[in-house]
Amino acid sequence: MMDDGIVLRHITGATQTKREWLAEVANGSMRYHRVEKGDVRITFGSDGSTSLSFISAITATIWGSHGTWTLNGTMRLVRRDGVWVRVE
C-alpha cells in the first residue's frame, strides 16, 4: 500500500507520482520480472512510523531497457486503519 501523495524516485533520478508509476506498469512501459531484497534493516520511530532500508536486485524492463539493477532503498511506513502504508 502506498500513500496517494507519494513521489517515487528512479535510479535515473526521474520522479513519478504513484498514479504515473501505476499507469506505466499498467501499460507495460515498466515491467518488473523479479525483485530480491537483502540486508533489510528496520528502525522504529518515536512517532509510531517504521523505516526500512534495504538492498534490492531488480530485474525489469523499464522504458525498453532490460537489465538487473542493484539498488539501495529506503521507505517510511505509517499505520492507518490497521494497515501499513508507505509514505516515503
Secondary structure in CASP SS format (residue, H / E / C, confidence):
PFRMAT SS
TARGET T0000
AUTHOR 0000-0000-0000
METHOD secondary structure of the structure
MODEL  1
M C 1.00
M E 1.00
D C 1.00
D C 1.00
G C 1.00
I C 1.00
V E 1.00
L E 1.00
R E 1.00
H C 1.00
I C 1.00
T C 1.00
G C 1.00
A C 1.00
T E 1.00
Q E 1.00
T E 1.00
K H 1.00
R H 1.00
E H 1.00
W H 1.00
L H 1.00
A H 1.00
E H 1.00
V H 1.00
A H 1.00
N C 1.00
G C 1.00
S C 1.00
M E 1.00
R E 1.00
Y E 1.00
H E 1.00
R E 1.00
V E 1.00
E E 1.00
K E 1.00
G E 1.00
D E 1.00
V E 1.00
R E 1.00
I E 1.00
T E 1.00
F E 1.00
G C 1.00
S C 1.00
D C 1.00
G C 1.00
S C 1.00
T E 1.00
S E 1.00
L E 1.00
S E 1.00
F E 1.00
I E 1.00
S E 1.00
A E 1.00
I E 1.00
T E 1.00
A E 1.00
T E 1.00
I E 1.00
W C 1.00
G C 1.00
S E 1.00
H E 1.00
G E 1.00
T E 1.00
W E 1.00
T E 1.00
L E 1.00
N E 1.00
G E 1.00
T E 1.00
M E 1.00
R E 1.00
L E 1.00
V E 1.00
R E 1.00
R E 1.00
D C 1.00
G C 1.00
V E 1.00
W E 1.00
V E 1.00
R E 1.00
V C 1.00
E C 1.00
END
